[in-house]
Amino acid sequence: MQLSPVLGLFLLFQLPLLLFQPVDRAVQLIGVFLVG
């Protein structure tokens, strides 16, 4: 399973947000889910 450089960078920047801002991220994901 190969990851593209863009996806790799995306994960590198997203994982810290998931770890340090779980509530804020959850709210954003829920908002996107409800709107989208």
C-alpha positions as CSV (number, residue, x, y, z in Angstrom):
1,M,0.0,0.0,0.0
2,Q,1.7,3.1,-1.2
3,L,0.9,6.6,0.0
4,S,1.2,9.6,-2.3
5,P,3.5,12.5,-1.1
6,V,0.4,14.7,-0.8
7,L,-1.4,12.2,1.3
8,G,1.7,11.7,3.5
9,L,2.0,15.4,4.2
10,F,-1.7,15.6,4.8
11,L,-1.5,12.9,7.5
12,L,1.6,14.4,9.0
13,F,-0.2,17.7,9.5
14,Q,-3.6,16.2,10.5
15,L,-2.4,13.6,13.1
16,P,-1.0,16.3,15.5
17,L,-4.4,18.1,15.2
18,L,-6.2,14.9,15.9
19,L,-4.0,14.3,19.0
20,F,-4.0,17.8,20.4
21,Q,-7.4,19.1,19.3
22,P,-9.7,16.1,19.2
23,V,-12.8,18.1,20.3
24,D,-12.2,20.9,17.7
25,R,-11.6,18.3,15.0
26,A,-14.6,16.3,15.9
27,V,-16.8,19.4,15.7
28,Q,-15.4,20.3,12.3
29,L,-16.0,16.7,11.0
30,I,-19.5,16.6,12.4
31,G,-20.2,20.0,10.8
32,V,-18.9,18.9,7.4
33,F,-20.9,15.7,7.7
34,L,-24.1,17.6,8.5
35,V,-23.6,20.2,5.8
36,G,-22.3,17.9,3.1
